[in-house]
Amino acid sequence: LFSSFRVAPRITLPSRFPLPAILSVAHRGTGIALTGVVCAAGIGLAVQPLQFYLDAIQALQLPSAVFIAGKFTLAFPFTYHTANGIRHLVWDLAKGLSLPDLYKSGYTTIGIAALSAFGLALL
């Protein structure tokens, strides 16, 4: 994001953000996105019944690969936010707080979220 350059003596900006910082921002972002989706779905269902939207999607006659990719895109924020929330609950037990453990649990969270989102997309 930033190239390493000096902004003042002995102060430099990092050339990239560490994984824990990226995952923290992503956790907040997915929480906001999920809130927006639930609110929009509620408004949409207040306007038209669910069958209306299902019929509209089926009328598009999308290839199954596009349909699965769309479902993955909708499922991943949910699975990531859930997996990362469990990670935070483990931190509340004062476990896994060392820097190597943060990276290990971060990569594990991403993997679990991706696999579970793919599994949900195949349903």
DADA-V194109 format. One line per field, one symbol per residue. ss: DSSP state (@ for helix, = for strand, . for the rest). burial: 1 if it has 24 or more other ideal C-beta (glycine too) atoms within 12 Angstrom, else 0. Layout:
# DADA-V194109
ss: ???
burial: ???
This chain:
# DADA-V194109
ss: .....===..==......@@@@@@@@@@@@@@@@@@@@@@@@@@@@@..@@@@@@@@@@....@@@@@@@@@@@@@@@@@@@@@@@@@@@@@......@@@@@@@@@@@@@@@@@@@@@@@..
burial: 000000000000000000010010011001000100000000000000000000000000000000000001011111111111001100000000000001001100110110011000100
